[in-house]
Amino acid sequence: MQHHAESGTTLVVVVDSDIKSGECPDGAPTAPGGRTTGPCEDPAVHIADALADAAGHPLVESGD
């Protein structure tokens, strides 16, 4: 779940998997046939970040 306070936009993504994909450390359990580029993330995080960016409200990490 992500919330963009300025626009009042809330984004909720549910995915039936928590197996990470992306550039994960060697030996880490990853999704077979999953993406191999970008950060090592849970599927819901990867999808939510892409949707938030497409909606014009990319996630801003705390401390940035």
N, C-alpha and C positions, 0 to 999 in steps of 0.2 A: 504494500500500500504506500502511495506517495500522495502528498498534499502540497499544492502550490498556493501559498497563502495570498499572494497579491491578486491572483485571478479567481481564487475560490475553487480551483479545479482539484478534484480528488480522483486518483487513478488506482483501481484495484485490479490485480491480475492473479488468477488462480491457475496453476499448472499442476498436472498430475505427475510430477517428478521433482525430485530434489537433487538429482545427479548432475554435478557440475559439468560444464563444457567450456572450451576456450583454451588459452595457454596455461594449463594447469601443471603443477610440478610433476615430474616423473614419478610414477607409482600411485598417483592419486586416482581414485575411482572416477571415471568420466563416462559420459553417455556414448555408447557405441554409435559411430556414424555422426556424432555431434560436431558442432563447429570446432575448429582448431585454431582460430585466430581471436584476438581480443582478450580481455581479462577473463580469468577463471571465475565463473559466476554460476549461481543457481539459474535454471531456466526462467523462473518468474522474474528475477532481477534483470536478466538480459532483455526479456520481452518488455517489461515495464519501462526500463530506461529508453528503449527504442521508441515505444509509444509516447512517452513524455517528450522526447526530443521531437518527434513528428508533430505533436500537438503544440509545439512552440514553447514548452515549459520544461526544459531539461532539468534533471535532478541536480541540485547543488549540494555537494557533500558538506556536512557540518565542518566548520573550521576553514572553509575556502573563502 
